[in-house]
Amino acid sequence: MLIRVFYTKGYYDLVNPEFLDYLIETKKIKYFYRSSGKVSLGVDKVRSQRTPYIGFERRTWSKKPSYRRYL
């Protein structure tokens, strides 16, 4: 799915979501469009402004099922 963006240089473009993250971080766009409407950088919240999680990554655990529990 392509996302419509408006660059600071004054033109529109369609980009993929991965490239949108880059454009947000480098502040090369003024706004982009979601299905709910226009999102202005610096005004509306966007996902790339969150702080990274520092801690133990629980999703990397090996979750082998224990069948003895059910016997």
Contacts in CASP RR format, 6 or more apart in sequence:
PFRMAT RR
TARGET T0000
AUTHOR 0000-0000-0000
METHOD contacts of the structure
MODEL  1
MLIRVFYTKGYYDLVNPEFLDYLIETKKIKYFYRSSGKVSLGVDKVRSQR
TPYIGFERRTWSKKPSYRRYL
1 16 0 8 1.000
1 17 0 8 1.000
2 14 0 8 1.000
2 15 0 8 1.000
2 16 0 8 1.000
3 14 0 8 1.000
3 15 0 8 1.000
3 16 0 8 1.000
3 17 0 8 1.000
3 20 0 8 1.000
3 32 0 8 1.000
3 33 0 8 1.000
3 34 0 8 1.000
4 12 0 8 1.000
4 13 0 8 1.000
4 14 0 8 1.000
4 32 0 8 1.000
4 33 0 8 1.000
5 12 0 8 1.000
5 13 0 8 1.000
5 14 0 8 1.000
5 15 0 8 1.000
5 20 0 8 1.000
5 23 0 8 1.000
5 29 0 8 1.000
5 31 0 8 1.000
5 32 0 8 1.000
5 33 0 8 1.000
6 12 0 8 1.000
6 29 0 8 1.000
6 30 0 8 1.000
6 31 0 8 1.000
6 32 0 8 1.000
7 13 0 8 1.000
7 28 0 8 1.000
7 29 0 8 1.000
7 30 0 8 1.000
8 27 0 8 1.000
8 28 0 8 1.000
8 29 0 8 1.000
8 30 0 8 1.000
10 30 0 8 1.000
15 23 0 8 1.000
20 32 0 8 1.000
21 47 0 8 1.000
21 48 0 8 1.000
23 29 0 8 1.000
23 32 0 8 1.000
24 41 0 8 1.000
24 46 0 8 1.000
24 48 0 8 1.000
24 49 0 8 1.000
25 48 0 8 1.000
27 41 0 8 1.000
29 41 0 8 1.000
30 40 0 8 1.000
30 41 0 8 1.000
31 38 0 8 1.000
31 39 0 8 1.000
31 40 0 8 1.000
31 41 0 8 1.000
32 38 0 8 1.000
32 39 0 8 1.000
33 39 0 8 1.000
39 46 0 8 1.000
END
